[in-house]
Amino acid sequence: MCEALRQYFDGTTHDPLRAAAAVALCAVLAGALSVLGCGGGSQEGEIVMRAEDFERGGVRSGDSLALLAADAGPVSPVADTAGICPDSMAPSDTTLSDTSSVTADTLPRAEDIRLPHSDVLALEIRGSLYTSLACSACSTDADVLGAHCSRAMWWDLDPWSDLIAGDSLFLVLGEPGETGRENRILALRYVPVPGSSNHPFSVYLYLKDGDNFPSFFYGDGQEATPLLSSMPLSTFEEVTGVYGEPRGSHVHQGVDFKAPVGTPVRTTRGGTVLEIDWNTQYNGHCVRLDIGGGYREIFVHLDQVDPSISTGQRLEAGTVIGTVGSTGRSTSPHLHYQIDDSQSGYSIDPYIFLGHQRRRLTGPELSDFQARAEILDGLMSGVTEAE
């Protein structure tokens, strides 16, 4: 049922309505089949997904069906082979390009990633991802590591519904702070149980030339994280929340980009400023724009709104509207980016609305990456044989 969505993100189909229908149906089924859990809703931007959120998976029909109301008009998907660099976006052009060597907004670049000599984990799925981690010999908090695993996997499978008892995970973990970001995972291999319709995959952390932060790549050098064809940020640490992610009694209605406080935030389409700093107890500093066609672009948890921005003002695409922060109900610096259909009142997955593209490593950089991936594969194979 989720194959249409998987094909959309893999670039084998560019039919956004087919993908939208798949998202909605999967979300509805996730809610219908979820078991009861304890606890309330998560805070917006929370960096740790709790076990009860995973098992509860509550979905409101309005949220899950929102994608069906999306107009295919604004969507202009870009082939996955297109090269882009998230650290080189010029203020006047939010479509990313590999042609610039400018590092993003003078943010410091992470140090190169060292390969570990230990802390390799083999895990068999029994129950949820979180309970499986809790029962393993891993010393890392299961909720934290479960969130990190989800971020490495959710472009290939739904970590809340696709994992099956008997599936295997193999992880290589770095020391805290070693990867240049919160997520400790250096490599992850997923092996589905025999007979499953899921596909096996492996991802490896690598710091691409010109990037401020490392990201996950597949063995062939393609980046695992698809980037929006027009990005609101020129750099980010990782995507810490996807559209439709279950969060207690509701689902996430945008995409969360984790980035340092002060990182400039830009409008991807340009438009008219409708509102600034509403419901600040929850949203913190925020901006809402009318981007035309009955759609709105929303930026939440900003550290500050640019003082030059005012209600009613017309902005060009790429205009800085503020900076990344952690204001309102947020526990970590990030940008919550959201697209709404003003007529239906429902949100739309930005990846479907704006389209997406993935980068590829080439030349000597690809050779260097594959040499590192071979070492990480050896570490994961070693723990496989030991088990």
Buried (B, 14 or more C-beta within 10 A) or exposed (E): EBEBBBBBBBBEBBBBBBBBBBBBBBBBBBBEEBEEBEEEBBBBBBBBBBBBBBBBBBBBEEBBBBBBBBBEEBBEBBEBEBEBBBBBBBBEEBBBEBEBEEBBBEBEBBEEBEEBEEBBBBBBBEBBBBBBBBEBEBEBEBBBBBBBBBBBBBBBBBBBBBBEEBBBBBBBBBEEEBBBBBBBBBBBBBBBBEEBEBEEBBBBBBBBEBBBBBBBBBBEBBBBBBBBBBBBBBBBBBBBBBBBBBBBBBBBBBBBBBBBBBBBBBBBBBBBBBBBBEEEEBBBBBBBBBBEBBBBBBBBBBBBBBEEBEEEBEBEBBBBBBBBBBBBBBEBBBBBBBBBBBEBEBBBBBBBBBBBBBBBBEEEBBEEBBEBBEEBBEBBEEBBEEE
